């Protein structure tokens, strides 16, 4: 029965992933699918909870992506202002730095709010497992990317 639920969820997620923007590469989609499968298994969610969880998570990731773009843009603007400015303008530096710090604060608050919102959907143990999973998965992904880069450098 558990395998049937997992199979149904996998099929649903595979269909769901097809609806994601096609700009991302095939590798990124595979990573996302792997992450979702591992999450379902780690959090031991039923189908209904999985659907709600991934919809809520998608909304969070969309908002986070938007804020991350804003933060990156502000970093770039500040860097450009510092390198291209012939005459330092403290007012511009202060404005850009304040906007950057505000955007970073909004990003941190968004994550806090998202994790807190999960308590309405998951139990405390599941939320704790999710927080640990997210950190561990990102570390593993970063390590895999580093290893791949090192391999490419050694080949060249």
MIMILUM-794860 format. One record per residue (C-alpha): chain; x, y, z; residue number from 1; residue in three letters. Coordinates in Angstrom, 2 decimals, decimal comma, padded with zeros to 5 digits, always signed. Each point is the difference from the previous one (the first is absolute). Layout:
# MIMILUM-794860
A | X | Y | Z | NUM | ALA
...
END
This chain:
# MIMILUM-794860
A | +000,00 | +000,00 | +000,00 | 1 | UNK
A | +002,84 | +002,36 | +000,90 | 2 | UNK
A | +001,72 | -000,79 | -003,31 | 3 | UNK
A | -003,22 | +000,73 | -001,87 | 4 | UNK
A | -000,28 | +003,39 | +001,71 | 5 | UNK
A | +003,62 | +000,74 | -000,85 | 6 | UNK
A | -000,56 | -001,00 | -003,62 | 7 | UNK
A | -003,09 | +002,20 | -000,28 | 8 | UNK
A | +001,88 | +002,90 | +001,53 | 9 | UNK
A | +002,95 | -000,51 | -002,35 | 10 | UNK
A | -002,31 | +000,01 | -003,01 | 11 | UNK
A | -001,72 | +003,13 | +001,27 | 12 | UNK
A | +003,33 | +001,73 | +000,61 | 13 | UNK
A | +001,32 | -001,01 | -003,39 | 14 | UNK
A | -003,06 | +001,60 | -001,60 | 15 | UNK
A | +000,41 | +003,03 | +002,26 | 16 | UNK
A | +003,64 | +000,44 | -000,96 | 17 | UNK
A | -001,02 | +000,10 | -003,66 | 18 | UNK
A | -001,94 | +003,18 | +000,77 | 19 | UNK
A | +003,12 | +001,78 | +001,29 | 20 | UNK
A | +001,60 | +002,58 | -002,28 | 21 | UNK
A | +002,02 | -001,65 | -002,74 | 22 | UNK
A | +002,95 | +002,40 | +000,46 | 23 | UNK
A | +001,62 | -002,33 | +002,49 | 24 | UNK
A | +002,19 | -002,74 | -001,28 | 25 | UNK
A | -000,84 | -003,66 | +000,06 | 26 | UNK
A | +002,60 | -000,54 | +002,74 | 27 | UNK
A | -001,69 | +002,53 | +002,26 | 28 | UNK
A | -003,38 | -001,66 | -000,48 | 29 | UNK
A | +001,48 | -003,37 | +000,88 | 30 | UNK
A | +001,53 | +001,44 | +003,14 | 31 | UNK
A | -003,36 | +001,51 | +000,96 | 32 | UNK
A | -001,74 | -003,34 | -000,56 | 33 | UNK
A | +002,61 | -001,79 | +002,09 | 34 | UNK
A | -000,38 | +002,56 | +002,75 | 35 | UNK
A | -003,79 | -000,39 | -000,01 | 36 | UNK
A | +000,22 | -003,78 | +000,17 | 37 | UNK
A | +002,46 | +000,17 | +002,87 | 38 | UNK
A | -002,19 | +002,54 | +001,78 | 39 | UNK
A | -003,10 | -002,17 | -000,26 | 40 | UNK
A | +001,95 | -002,92 | +001,38 | 41 | UNK
A | +001,75 | +001,99 | +002,75 | 42 | UNK
A | -003,14 | +001,75 | +001,19 | 43 | UNK
A | -002,21 | -003,06 | -000,45 | 44 | UNK
A | -002,84 | +002,08 | -001,45 | 45 | UNK
A | -003,26 | -001,34 | -001,33 | 46 | UNK
A | -001,17 | +001,03 | -003,47 | 47 | UNK
A | -002,27 | +002,81 | +001,16 | 48 | UNK
A | +002,67 | +001,51 | +002,23 | 49 | UNK
A | +002,61 | -000,35 | -002,75 | 50 | UNK
A | -002,12 | +001,94 | -002,46 | 51 | UNK
A | -000,65 | +002,81 | +002,50 | 52 | UNK
A | +003,62 | +000,04 | +001,12 | 53 | UNK
A | +001,42 | +000,28 | -003,51 | 54 | UNK
A | -002,47 | +002,72 | -000,99 | 55 | UNK
A | +000,93 | +001,99 | +003,09 | 56 | UNK
A | +003,68 | -000,65 | -000,65 | 57 | UNK
A | -000,29 | +001,11 | -003,64 | 58 | UNK
A | -001,60 | +003,26 | +001,13 | 59 | UNK
A | +002,85 | +000,56 | +002,47 | 60 | UNK
A | +002,66 | -000,77 | -002,63 | 61 | UNK
A | -001,63 | +002,42 | -002,45 | 62 | UNK
A | +000,02 | +002,80 | +002,56 | 63 | UNK
A | +003,54 | -000,89 | +001,08 | 64 | UNK
A | +001,23 | +000,04 | -003,60 | 65 | UNK
A | -001,48 | +003,46 | -000,49 | 66 | UNK
A | +001,64 | +001,34 | +003,15 | 67 | UNK
A | +003,31 | -001,67 | -000,85 | 68 | UNK
A | -000,02 | +001,71 | -003,40 | 69 | UNK
A | -000,62 | +003,31 | +001,75 | 70 | UNK
A | +002,87 | -000,60 | +002,46 | 71 | UNK
A | +002,35 | -000,99 | -002,84 | 72 | UNK
A | -001,03 | +003,07 | -001,96 | 73 | UNK
A | +000,69 | +002,26 | +002,98 | 74 | UNK
A | +003,42 | -001,60 | +000,54 | 75 | UNK
A | +000,81 | +000,60 | -003,65 | 76 | UNK
A | -001,20 | +003,60 | +000,14 | 77 | UNK
A | +002,05 | +000,67 | +003,13 | 78 | UNK
A | +003,09 | -001,64 | -001,48 | 79 | UNK
A | -000,40 | +001,93 | -003,24 | 80 | UNK
A | -000,51 | +003,26 | +001,88 | 81 | UNK
A | +003,16 | -000,61 | +002,02 | 82 | UNK
A | +002,14 | -000,90 | -003,00 | 83 | UNK
A | -001,33 | +002,50 | -002,54 | 84 | UNK
A | -000,53 | +003,00 | +002,20 | 85 | UNK
A | +002,55 | +002,72 | -000,61 | 86 | UNK
A | -001,35 | +002,01 | +002,90 | 87 | UNK
A | -001,17 | -001,97 | +003,07 | 88 | UNK
A | -003,61 | +000,72 | +000,87 | 89 | UNK
A | -000,81 | -001,02 | +003,56 | 90 | UNK
A | -003,73 | +000,54 | -000,55 | 91 | UNK
A | -000,06 | -002,56 | -002,82 | 92 | UNK
A | +002,16 | -002,43 | +001,97 | 93 | UNK
A | -002,27 | +000,29 | +003,02 | 94 | UNK
A | -003,15 | -000,36 | -002,08 | 95 | UNK
A | +001,24 | -003,10 | -001,83 | 96 | UNK
A | +001,40 | -001,58 | +003,17 | 97 | UNK
A | -003,24 | +000,64 | +001,91 | 98 | UNK
A | -002,05 | -001,49 | -002,85 | 99 | UNK
A | +002,32 | -003,01 | -000,12 | 100 | UNK
A | -000,24 | -000,61 | +003,74 | 101 | UNK
A | -003,77 | +000,40 | -000,14 | 102 | UNK
A | -000,28 | -002,54 | -002,83 | 103 | UNK
A | +002,26 | -002,45 | +001,86 | 104 | UNK
A | -002,13 | +000,44 | +003,12 | 105 | UNK
A | -003,15 | -000,65 | -002,05 | 106 | UNK
A | +001,60 | -003,16 | -001,37 | 107 | UNK
A | +000,78 | -001,28 | +003,52 | 108 | UNK
A | -003,51 | +000,90 | +001,19 | 109 | UNK
A | -001,52 | -001,81 | -002,99 | 110 | UNK
A | +001,82 | -003,20 | +000,97 | 111 | UNK
A | -001,02 | +000,34 | +003,64 | 112 | UNK
A | -003,63 | +000,54 | -000,98 | 113 | UNK
A | +000,11 | -002,94 | -002,40 | 114 | UNK
A | +001,40 | -002,41 | +002,58 | 115 | UNK
A | -002,54 | +001,23 | +002,56 | 116 | UNK
A | -002,82 | -000,52 | -002,49 | 117 | UNK
A | +000,99 | -003,65 | -000,35 | 118 | UNK
A | -001,18 | -000,64 | +003,56 | 119 | UNK
A | -003,54 | +000,27 | -001,32 | 120 | UNK
A | +000,69 | -002,82 | -002,44 | 121 | UNK
A | +002,66 | -002,21 | +001,59 | 122 | UNK
A | +000,67 | -001,12 | +003,56 | 123 | UNK
A | +002,99 | +001,30 | +001,95 | 124 | UNK
A | +002,16 | -003,00 | -000,80 | 125 | UNK
A | -000,69 | +000,33 | -003,74 | 126 | UNK
A | +000,83 | +003,72 | +000,04 | 127 | UNK
A | +003,24 | -000,77 | +001,85 | 128 | UNK
A | +000,85 | -002,72 | -002,49 | 129 | UNK
A | -000,75 | +002,40 | -002,85 | 130 | UNK
A | +002,35 | +002,68 | +001,35 | 131 | UNK
A | +002,80 | -002,56 | +000,38 | 132 | UNK
A | -000,76 | -001,57 | -003,39 | 133 | UNK
A | +000,12 | +003,34 | -001,78 | 134 | UNK
A | +003,43 | +000,86 | +001,41 | 135 | UNK
A | +001,43 | -003,46 | -000,60 | 136 | UNK
A | -001,37 | -000,25 | -003,55 | 137 | UNK
A | +001,46 | +003,39 | -000,93 | 138 | UNK
A | +003,37 | -000,98 | +001,47 | 139 | UNK
A | +000,00 | -003,28 | -001,93 | 140 | UNK
A | -000,95 | +001,81 | -003,20 | 141 | UNK
A | +002,74 | +002,57 | +000,49 | 142 | UNK
A | +002,53 | -002,80 | +000,62 | 143 | UNK
A | -001,09 | -001,85 | -003,15 | 144 | UNK
A | +000,35 | +003,16 | -002,07 | 145 | UNK
A | +003,48 | +000,65 | +001,43 | 146 | UNK
A | +001,10 | -003,56 | -000,77 | 147 | UNK
A | -001,32 | +000,33 | -003,55 | 148 | UNK
A | +001,88 | +003,26 | -000,49 | 149 | UNK
A | +003,22 | -001,53 | +001,34 | 150 | UNK
A | -000,40 | -002,96 | -002,34 | 151 | UNK
A | -000,47 | +002,34 | -002,97 | 152 | UNK
A | +003,10 | +001,99 | +000,99 | 153 | UNK
A | +002,06 | -003,18 | +000,28 | 154 | UNK
A | -001,15 | -001,16 | -003,43 | 155 | UNK
A | +000,91 | +003,29 | -001,67 | 156 | UNK
END
